[in-house]
Amino acid sequence: LGASCDWTRERFTLDEGLSDAVLEAFVSLHDRGLIYKGTYMVNWAPKLQTAISDLEVEYTDEPGTMYFFKYPVEGAAAGDDDL
């Protein structure tokens, strides 16, 4: 037996109509406790253009500096630093 792809039915996840089905599937899986939203770092490989497993990552601590910039927001009240 063989198998072949039916490329006439190819769909992108965010195509109109399909994205509603994807959303419904994720909500259903979340409600049943089968998936969850966590706060963790995803190991993205820029060269491979994909995420890689934690098992494939060699962690190292490296010294560095974190910079941030504060930009004025038009229409914000003076001294409103939360924006």
Phi and psi restraints in degrees (value plus and minus 20) as a CYANA .aco file:
   2 GLY   PHI    -144.4  -104.4
   2 GLY   PSI     151.6   191.6
   3 ALA   PHI    -161.2  -121.2
   3 ALA   PSI     127.2   167.2
   4 SER   PHI    -163.7  -123.7
   4 SER   PSI     137.6   177.6
   5 CYS   PHI    -104.8   -64.8
   5 CYS   PSI     122.5   162.5
   6 ASP   PHI    -119.1   -79.1
   6 ASP   PSI      69.0   109.0
   7 TRP   PHI     -88.8   -48.8
   7 TRP   PSI     -33.1     6.9
   8 THR   PHI     -92.0   -52.0
   8 THR   PSI     -37.9     2.1
   9 ARG   PHI    -125.6   -85.6
   9 ARG   PSI      -6.7    33.3
  10 GLU   PHI     -83.0   -43.0
  10 GLU   PSI     114.7   154.7
  11 ARG   PHI    -154.9  -114.9
  11 ARG   PSI     127.9   167.9
  12 PHE   PHI    -114.1   -74.1
  12 PHE   PSI     123.5   163.5
  13 THR   PHI     -72.8   -32.8
  13 THR   PSI     -56.8   -16.8
  14 LEU   PHI    -118.2   -78.2
  14 LEU   PSI      -5.4    34.6
  15 ASP   PHI     -80.3   -40.3
  15 ASP   PSI     128.7   168.7
  16 GLU   PHI     -77.6   -37.6
  16 GLU   PSI     115.3   155.3
  17 GLY   PHI      71.2   111.2
  17 GLY   PSI     -67.1   -27.1
  18 LEU   PHI     -94.0   -54.0
  18 LEU   PSI     -53.8   -13.8
  19 SER   PHI     -83.6   -43.6
  19 SER   PSI     -51.7   -11.7
  20 ASP   PHI     -84.6   -44.6
  20 ASP   PSI     -60.9   -20.9
  21 ALA   PHI     -86.1   -46.1
  21 ALA   PSI     -59.2   -19.2
  22 VAL   PHI     -85.2   -45.2
  22 VAL   PSI     -64.7   -24.7
  23 LEU   PHI     -80.2   -40.2
  23 LEU   PSI     -65.7   -25.7
  24 GLU   PHI     -81.5   -41.5
  24 GLU   PSI     -60.4   -20.4
  25 ALA   PHI     -84.9   -44.9
  25 ALA   PSI     -64.7   -24.7
  26 PHE   PHI     -86.3   -46.3
  26 PHE   PSI     -60.1   -20.1
  27 VAL   PHI     -83.4   -43.4
  27 VAL   PSI     -62.8   -22.8
  28 SER   PHI     -82.5   -42.5
  28 SER   PSI     -65.2   -25.2
  29 LEU   PHI     -83.1   -43.1
  29 LEU   PSI     -59.9   -19.9
  30 HIS   PHI     -86.1   -46.1
  30 HIS   PSI     -64.4   -24.4
  31 ASP   PHI     -82.0   -42.0
  31 ASP   PSI     -50.7   -10.7
  32 ARG   PHI    -107.2   -67.2
  32 ARG   PSI     -19.1    20.9
  33 GLY   PHI      56.5    96.5
  33 GLY   PSI      -3.4    36.6
  34 LEU   PHI    -106.6   -66.6
  34 LEU   PSI     -42.2    -2.2
  35 ILE   PHI    -156.0  -116.0
  35 ILE   PSI     139.7   179.7
  36 TYR   PHI    -166.7  -126.7
  36 TYR   PSI     141.1   181.1
  37 LYS   PHI    -121.1   -81.1
  37 LYS   PSI      97.7   137.7
  38 GLY   PHI    -134.7   -94.7
  38 GLY   PSI     146.5   186.5
  39 THR   PHI    -127.0   -87.0
  39 THR   PSI      80.4   120.4
  40 TYR   PHI    -173.4  -133.4
  40 TYR   PSI     144.7   184.7
  41 MET   PHI    -106.7   -66.7
  41 MET   PSI     114.5   154.5
  42 VAL   PHI    -111.8   -71.8
  42 VAL   PSI     113.4   153.4
  43 ASN   PHI    -105.3   -65.3
  43 ASN   PSI      77.2   117.2
  44 TRP   PHI    -117.5   -77.5
  44 TRP   PSI     109.6   149.6
  45 ALA   PHI    -121.9   -81.9
  45 ALA   PSI      84.2   124.2
  46 PRO   PHI     -79.2   -39.2
  46 PRO   PSI     -57.0   -17.0
  47 LYS   PHI     -89.5   -49.5
  47 LYS   PSI     -59.6   -19.6
  48 LEU   PHI    -102.9   -62.9
  48 LEU   PSI     -37.9     2.1
  49 GLN   PHI      38.5    78.5
  49 GLN   PSI      22.7    62.7
  50 THR   PHI    -176.3  -136.3
  50 THR   PSI     146.4   186.4
  51 ALA   PHI    -104.5   -64.5
  51 ALA   PSI     128.9   168.9
  52 ILE   PHI    -142.1  -102.1
  52 ILE   PSI     137.5   177.5
  53 SER   PHI     -87.4   -47.4
  53 SER   PSI     131.9   171.9
  54 ASP   PHI     -79.7   -39.7
  54 ASP   PSI     -49.1    -9.1
  55 LEU   PHI     -88.3   -48.3
  55 LEU   PSI     -41.2    -1.2
  56 GLU   PHI    -114.9   -74.9
  56 GLU   PSI     -16.9    23.1
  57 VAL   PHI    -126.6   -86.6
  57 VAL   PSI     113.1   153.1
  58 GLU   PHI    -124.9   -84.9
  58 GLU   PSI      90.9   130.9
  59 TYR   PHI    -102.8   -62.8
  59 TYR   PSI     119.4   159.4
  60 THR   PHI    -160.7  -120.7
  60 THR   PSI     122.3   162.3
  61 ASP   PHI    -107.7   -67.7
  61 ASP   PSI     110.0   150.0
  62 GLU   PHI    -150.1  -110.1
  62 GLU   PSI     115.4   155.4
  63 PRO   PHI     -87.7   -47.7
  63 PRO   PSI     126.0   166.0
  64 GLY   PHI    -187.3  -147.3
  64 GLY   PSI     159.0   199.0
  65 THR   PHI    -148.0  -108.0
  65 THR   PSI     117.6   157.6
  66 MET   PHI    -123.5   -83.5
  66 MET   PSI     104.9   144.9
  67 TYR   PHI    -129.5   -89.5
  67 TYR   PSI     129.8   169.8
  68 PHE   PHI    -163.6  -123.6
  68 PHE   PSI     135.1   175.1
  69 PHE   PHI    -143.8  -103.8
  69 PHE   PSI     119.2   159.2
  70 LYS   PHI    -126.1   -86.1
  70 LYS   PSI     100.4   140.4
  71 TYR   PHI    -127.3   -87.3
  71 TYR   PSI     120.2   160.2
  72 PRO   PHI     -87.8   -47.8
  72 PRO   PSI     122.4   162.4
  73 VAL   PHI    -127.3   -87.3
  73 VAL   PSI     104.6   144.6
  74 GLU   PHI     -82.5   -42.5
  74 GLU   PSI     109.9   149.9
  75 GLY   PHI      70.0   110.0
  75 GLY   PSI     -24.1    15.9
  76 ALA   PHI     -99.2   -59.2
  76 ALA   PSI     127.8   167.8
  77 ALA   PHI     -89.3   -49.3
  77 ALA   PSI     127.7   167.7
  78 ALA   PHI     -80.4   -40.4
  78 ALA   PSI     113.9   153.9
  79 GLY   PHI      62.1   102.1
  79 GLY   PSI     -14.2    25.8
  80 ASP   PHI    -105.0   -65.0
  80 ASP   PSI      67.5   107.5
  81 ASP   PHI    -104.3   -64.3
  81 ASP   PSI     -24.5    15.5
  82 ASP   PHI     -96.4   -56.4
  82 ASP   PSI     -33.4     6.6
